[in-house]
């Protein structure tokens, strides 16, 4: 039996405490001891060390009540450790400085048109915007996470392909690391969406969950047994490219009849009678204007959405499916209808006692928060 040395045990306990505060927020020493399974003297030693390093502070709760001395709360200090989060999409890009504890401290965004989508332009703009934001905030990031819509090799951030951006074989991780001069993690947008939902959104507490996003395309991110599932090289979650309609519409991936061609942005535009090349805001406005008596306009679209989700649930067996991006604009009544049909038609859902189908509540910050969490993974271990 291998016994951990005292210094290794201290580093492991310190890392566990940092993660608990980062994802769970302020907590008392007693609560932290219970959560981590450590004795109070060990927690005191760890908290004192983190406070001395400026990573946490202890404070009396604002609403402390009752007799006796109230328990102090241990609070993460957001500005003590900061990472840069980058979200690159088909039509716009954004950055944010995210502090320890998950707080967004500052942000910037810009539209992408024409040459602005080219990798060199995106990388240059990210570097320049990050430098300006860091100067304005008086903060320096120690790592960065970059979310992109595409097939990404996890080991080095090579973007194999991104049809939405028209990128192929772009060494994004290597090039971002060179210009930002900090460690950089690059990942698929749906993968990072799943990570954000798991740690800060509807997926908190769910051991097995699937995040399904609809942007220009459709992607998925998977949480299995409480951890992000990444596949052998990071290539995972391309659920938008499962064939659901043999002989259907050609897909940019080279296949035909992909789920993406039936429930992606273009398909939703067709169902709503909108131009496939119109602004995203028009789609959202039209969905929000839908009334109960106009559900029939989306009947065919919902049938394809239900079909794909039944397949996803039968194959992956999650307890929760979170719908993100454009799917969040669907009226609640329609999402309830989709959930009811998936639970009725999925054999695995029936066996599980019913899979939950919910919309993401993290809004436009979803991928930024996911990118930040990916960057913090290595940072919290090294602190």
C-alpha positions in Angstrom: 0.0 0.0 0.0 1.4 3.4 -1.0 1.1 6.1 1.7 1.0 9.7 0.7 3.8 11.9 2.1 2.7 14.7 4.4 3.6 17.4 1.8 1.6 15.6 -0.9 -1.4 15.2 1.4 -1.3 18.9 2.2 -1.1 19.9 -1.5 -4.0 17.5 -2.2 -6.1 18.9 0.7 -5.3 22.5 -0.3 -6.3 21.8 -3.9 -9.6 20.2 -2.7 -10.4 23.2 -0.5 -9.7 25.7 -3.3 -12.0 23.8 -5.7 -14.7 23.6 -3.0 -14.6 27.4 -2.5 -14.3 28.1 -6.2 -17.3 26.1 -7.2 -19.4 26.2 -4.0 -18.8 29.7 -2.9 -18.4 31.0 0.7 -18.7 28.4 3.5 -17.9 28.1 7.1 -14.9 26.0 8.3 -17.3 23.5 9.8 -19.1 23.1 6.5 -15.9 22.7 4.6 -14.6 20.1 7.0 -17.8 18.1 6.5 -17.7 18.4 2.7 -14.1 17.4 2.4 -14.0 14.8 5.2 -11.2 16.6 7.0 -10.8 17.4 10.7 -11.2 21.0 11.9 -7.6 21.5 12.8 -6.6 20.6 9.2 -9.2 23.0 7.8 -7.9 25.7 10.1 -4.4 25.2 9.0 -5.4 25.3 5.3 -7.6 28.3 5.6 -5.0 30.2 7.5 -2.5 29.5 4.8 -4.9 30.6 2.0 -5.7 33.8 3.9 -2.0 34.6 4.4 -1.6 34.1 0.6 -4.5 36.5 0.0 -6.7 33.9 -1.7 -9.5 34.0 0.9 -10.7 36.1 3.7 -12.9 35.3 6.7 -15.9 37.5 7.5 -18.9 37.5 9.8 -22.1 36.7 7.8 -24.2 39.8 7.2 -27.4 38.1 8.5 -25.9 36.4 11.5 -28.5 35.7 14.1 -28.9 34.0 17.4 -26.9 34.0 20.6 -23.2 33.3 20.7 -20.4 34.1 18.3 -21.4 33.4 14.7 -19.3 31.1 12.5 -17.0 33.0 10.2 -17.5 32.5 6.4 -14.5 31.7 4.3 -14.8 33.8 1.1 -12.8 33.3 -2.1 -11.1 36.5 -3.2 -12.0 37.0 -7.0 -9.1 39.3 -7.8 -6.5 37.1 -6.2 -6.4 34.6 -9.2 -7.7 35.6 -12.6 -8.0 33.7 -15.9 -8.9 34.9 -19.3 -12.0 33.3 -21.0 -12.5 33.6 -24.8 -15.6 32.6 -26.7 -15.3 32.6 -30.5 -18.5 32.0 -32.5 -19.6 32.2 -36.1 -20.6 35.9 -35.9 -19.0 37.3 -32.9 -16.3 36.9 -30.3 -16.0 37.8 -26.6 -13.5 37.8 -23.8 -13.8 38.1 -20.0 -11.6 38.2 -17.0 -12.9 35.7 -14.5 -11.8 35.6 -10.9 -11.4 32.9 -8.3 -14.9 31.9 -7.4 -16.3 32.3 -11.0 -17.0 36.0 -10.9 -16.8 37.8 -14.2 -14.7 41.0 -13.4 -14.8 42.6 -16.9 -15.6 41.7 -20.5 -15.5 42.9 -24.1 -17.0 41.6 -27.3 -17.0 42.4 -31.1 -18.6 41.1 -34.3 -16.9 38.9 -36.8 -17.4 39.6 -40.5 -15.4 38.7 -43.6 -11.7 38.7 -42.9 -12.3 39.2 -39.2 -13.1 35.5 -39.0 -9.6 34.5 -40.2 -7.5 32.9 -37.4 -4.8 35.6 -37.6 -7.4 38.4 -37.2 -9.2 36.6 -34.3 -6.0 35.8 -32.4 -4.7 39.4 -32.8 -7.9 40.9 -31.7 -8.2 38.6 -28.7 -4.6 39.5 -27.6 -5.1 43.2 -28.0 -8.5 43.2 -26.3 -7.2 41.1 -23.4 -4.2 43.5 -22.9 -6.6 46.5 -22.8 -9.0 44.8 -20.4 -6.2 43.6 -18.1 -4.8 47.2 -18.0 -8.3 48.6 -17.2 -8.8 46.2 -14.4 -5.3 46.2 -13.1 -5.2 42.4 -13.3 -3.1 39.9 -15.1 -4.5 36.4 -16.1 -2.5 33.4 -15.1 -4.1 31.1 -17.7 -6.7 31.2 -20.5 -9.5 29.0 -21.9 -10.8 29.4 -25.4 -14.1 28.1 -26.7 -14.6 27.5 -30.4 -17.3 25.8 -32.5 -15.4 22.9 -34.0 -13.5 19.7 -33.7 -10.6 20.4 -31.3 -7.7 18.2 -30.2 -7.6 18.5 -26.5 -3.9 17.8 -26.1 -2.7 21.0 -27.9 -5.7 22.9 -29.0 -5.4 22.1 -32.6 -8.7 23.0 -34.3 -9.1 20.2 -36.8 -12.1 21.8 -38.4 -14.7 24.5 -37.8 -17.2 24.8 -40.6 -18.9 27.8 -38.9 -15.7 29.7 -38.9 -14.3 28.1 -42.1 -11.2 27.0 -40.2 -9.1 23.9 -40.8 -6.0 22.6 -39.1 -5.5 25.8 -37.0 -2.9 25.5 -34.2 -5.0 27.7 -32.0 -3.7 26.5 -28.7 -0.1 27.0 -29.7 -0.6 30.4 -31.3 -2.8 31.7 -28.4 -0.2 30.6 -25.9 2.5 32.5 -27.8 0.6 35.8 -27.9 -0.9 35.6 -24.5 2.2 34.2 -22.7 0.1 32.1 -20.4 -1.1 28.4 -20.5 -4.0 28.1 -22.8 -6.7 25.4 -23.0 -8.8 25.2 -26.1 -12.1 23.2 -26.4 -15.3 22.7 -28.3 -18.0 25.2 -27.3 -20.6 22.5 -26.4 -17.9 20.7 -24.3 -17.3 23.9 -22.3 -21.0 24.5 -22.1 -21.4 21.2 -20.4 -18.6 22.0 -18.0 -20.3 25.4 -17.1 -23.7 23.8 -16.6 -22.2 21.0 -14.4 -20.3 23.4 -12.1 -22.5 26.6 -12.2 -25.8 25.9 -14.0 -28.7 23.5 -14.2 -26.4 20.5 -14.1 -25.1 21.1 -10.6 -25.5 17.9 -8.6 -26.2 15.8 -11.6 -23.7 13.0 -12.0 -24.6 12.1 -15.6 -25.9 14.9 -17.9 -25.9 15.9 -21.5 -25.7 19.5 -22.7 -27.2 20.0 -26.2 -26.6 23.3 -27.9 -28.1 24.8 -31.1 -26.2 27.6 -32.7 -25.5 27.5 -36.5 -24.9 23.8 -35.8 -25.8 21.4 -33.1 -23.3 20.0 -30.6 -23.2 18.1 -27.3 -21.1 17.9 -24.2 -21.2 15.0 -21.8 -20.9 14.7 -18.0 -20.3 11.1 -16.9 -20.1 10.1 -13.2 -19.5 13.7 -12.2 -16.7 14.5 -14.7 -16.5 15.9 -18.2 -16.2 13.1 -20.7 -13.6 14.0 -23.3 -13.0 10.9 -25.5 -9.7 9.5 -26.6 -8.3 12.8 -28.1 -11.0 15.3 -27.2 -13.2 14.5 -30.2 -16.5 13.8 -28.6 -20.1 15.0 -28.6 -20.8 15.5 -32.3 -24.4 14.5 -31.8 -25.5 16.9 -34.4 -24.0 14.7 -37.0 -25.9 11.5 -36.2 -28.0 10.5 -39.2 -31.7 10.9 -38.5 -33.1 11.2 -42.0 -31.5 9.0 -44.6 -31.5 10.8 -48.0 -32.1 14.1 -46.2 -30.5 17.5 -46.7 -26.7 17.5 -47.4 -24.6 18.5 -44.3 -21.4 20.4 -44.4 -19.7 17.4 -42.7 -20.1 15.3 -45.9 -23.0 13.3 -44.6 -26.7 13.8 -45.4 -29.7 13.8 -43.1 -27.8 14.8 -40.0 -29.8 15.9 -37.0 -28.2 19.3 -37.3 -29.9 19.8 -40.7 -33.3 19.3 -39.0 -32.9 21.2 -35.8 -30.0 23.7 -36.3 -30.4 27.4 -36.9 -31.3 27.1 -40.6 -34.0 24.5 -39.8 -35.5 26.7 -37.2 -35.6 29.6 -39.6 -37.4 27.4 -42.1 -39.9 26.3 -39.5 -40.6 29.9 -38.5 -40.8 31.2 -42.1 -37.7 33.4 -41.7 -34.8 33.9 -44.0 -31.9 31.5 -43.2 -29.6 34.4 -43.6 -31.4 36.8 -41.3 -30.2 38.1 -37.9 -30.2 35.9 -34.8 -32.3 38.4 -33.0 -35.2 37.8 -35.5 -35.3 34.1 -34.6 -35.4 34.8 -30.8 -38.0 37.5 -31.2 -40.2 35.2 -33.3 -39.9 32.4 -30.8 -40.8 34.7 -27.9 -43.8 35.9 -29.7 -45.2 32.4 -30.2 -48.6 31.7 -28.6 -50.0 28.4 -27.5 -52.3 28.3 -30.5 -49.4 28.7 -32.9 -47.5 25.6 -31.8 -48.4 23.8 -35.0 -45.8 26.0 -36.9 -43.1 24.1 -35.1 -44.7 20.6 -35.1 -42.3 19.1 -37.6 -39.3 20.8 -36.1 -40.2 19.5 -32.6 -40.7 16.0 -34.0 -37.1 16.0 -35.2 -35.9 17.5 -31.9 -37.7 14.8 -30.0 -36.4 12.1 -32.2 -32.8 13.1 -31.7 -33.2 13.5 -28.0 -34.7 10.1 -27.7 -31.6 8.7 -29.4 -29.3 10.7 -27.2 -31.0 9.5 -24.0 -31.2 5.9 -25.1 -27.5 5.8 -26.0 -26.1 7.8 -23.1 -28.6 7.3 -20.3 -28.3 10.7 -18.6 -30.4 11.8 -15.6 -30.6 15.3 -17.1 -30.5 16.9 -20.6 -29.8 20.7 -20.7 -30.8 22.6 -23.8 -28.6 25.6 -24.6 -28.1 28.5 -27.0 -31.1 28.9 -29.4 -33.0 26.1 -27.7 -33.4 28.4 -24.6 -35.6 30.7 -26.7 -38.2 27.9 -27.2 -41.4 28.6 -25.2 -41.5 26.8 -21.9 -44.7 25.0 -23.0 -42.9 23.5 -26.0 -39.9 22.4 -23.9 -42.4 20.7 -21.5 -44.0 19.0 -24.5 -40.6 17.8 -25.8 -39.7 16.4 -22.3 -42.9 14.6 -22.0 -42.5 12.9 -25.4 -38.8 12.0 -24.7 -39.8 10.4 -21.4 -42.6 8.5 -23.1 -40.7 7.2 -26.1 -37.3 6.5 -24.6 -36.8 3.0 -23.1 -33.9 4.2 -21.0 -35.8 7.2 -19.7 -38.6 4.9 -18.5 -36.1 2.6 -16.9 -34.5 5.6 -15.1 -37.9 6.8 -13.9 -37.8 9.8 -16.2 -35.0 12.0 -17.6 -35.3 15.7 -16.9 -35.2 18.1 -19.8 -34.3 21.7 -18.9 -33.2 24.9 -20.5 -29.9 26.5 -19.6 -30.1 29.4 -17.2 -26.6 30.8 -17.8 -27.5 32.9 -20.8 -24.8 34.4 -23.1 -22.1 33.8 -20.5 -22.3 30.0 -20.8 -19.2 29.4 -23.0 -17.2 32.1 -21.3 -17.8 30.5 -17.9 -17.0 27.1 -19.4 -13.8 28.3 -20.9 -12.8 29.9 -17.6 -13.5 26.7 -15.7 -11.3 24.8 -18.1 -8.5 27.2 -17.5 -9.0 27.0 -13.7 -8.6 23.2 -13.7 -4.9 23.5 -14.0 -4.5 26.7 -12.0 -6.2 25.4 -8.8 -4.1 22.3 -8.8 -0.9 24.4 -9.0 -1.7 27.1 -6.4 
